[in-house]
Amino acid sequence: MRERVYLDWNATTPLRAEARAAMIAAMDVAGNPSSVHAEGRAARALVEKARAQVAAAVGCKPAEVVFTSGATEAAAVLRGFGAVVVEPTAHDCLMSQARAGQGVPVLGWGYANNETGVIAEAPVPEGPVMLDIVQAVGKVAFSFAWSGAEMAIVSAHKFGGPKGVGALIVRDGFEVPPVLTGGGQEMGRRAGTENIIGIAGMGAAAEAAARDLADGVWDQVAEFRNILETALSASANNTISVGKGGPRLPNTLNLIAPGWKGETQVMAMDLAGFAISAGSACSSGKVKASRVLTAMGFDEGLAAQAIRISLGPITTEEQVLHFADVWSAQYAKALARAA
């Protein structure tokens, strides 16, 4: 019996060994980061080390990193602004903040789309802007310093860190309302005792992810993604590879298979030993057409027949070719049943 093959890296990534080790070490640090005694200073040192590691990975100053429980909480800072305009293919955590209001609106802008992998070609509009870089960190070259955005959101579990921790990046000098109020932690921008175990894991993962990117690890991932894309297109020439030919994340393939619903594909491949998705993990449990694909101009019928396959550094060529064989056979059966 073959081992299961995990091809849903955009939903969440396996925990990196570096993150696991950092978290285990942090469990033995008893102090509160806000305490001034030696134990508190030891806890604070862990937080500040991670802050520097995350800053280096996203290209910002350490003081611009505000730790949160994840990207969704980081996006919630938009509630403090009067009006929020969100581009139509943005993630739901940004889309849910969209509203009309008075004054200069804040724009929610997705840098690399989690469903399609498509990377925004247009420059970031004039601010204020919150940039979703959740899928970009560690996969493609990015620097917050040159992005032109005032804010960005980051999630640790998308680059090998633990779930339940992330960051809001805020440009030095740009004023934002606090995400949570209370004790004044995180430079007054996010109250509550810092999750030093999760933060330590996030920092270690960010450092390892940046190293992988510099070492060209994702170039190999892109090669395997392209091999898979070619194999699937060869077996079924009516498929549509969303974003093919344009800038995309190196690991992501969004494939429309006319005549085969996305959720049915996910179930069939799950039974065959493969983990994929029919869109964002935050919304894939809902049986409906992808909002992202309809915003890109696909009709609801085609949008409902899409799957997302996302690879990682441990994905092998053998695995993607096996997936292509199994998927192609299943698609042929689906079309035969529908005939």
Helices and strands as residue ranges (DSSP letters): E 5-6, H 17-26, H 38-58, G 62-64, E 65-68, H 71-75, G 76-80, E 84-86, H 92-95, E 106-110, E 129-132, H 144-147, E 151-155, G 156-158, E 166-170, H 196-214, H 217-235, E 240-241, E 252-256, H 262-271, E 274-275, H 291-295, H 300-303, E 306-310, H 317-338
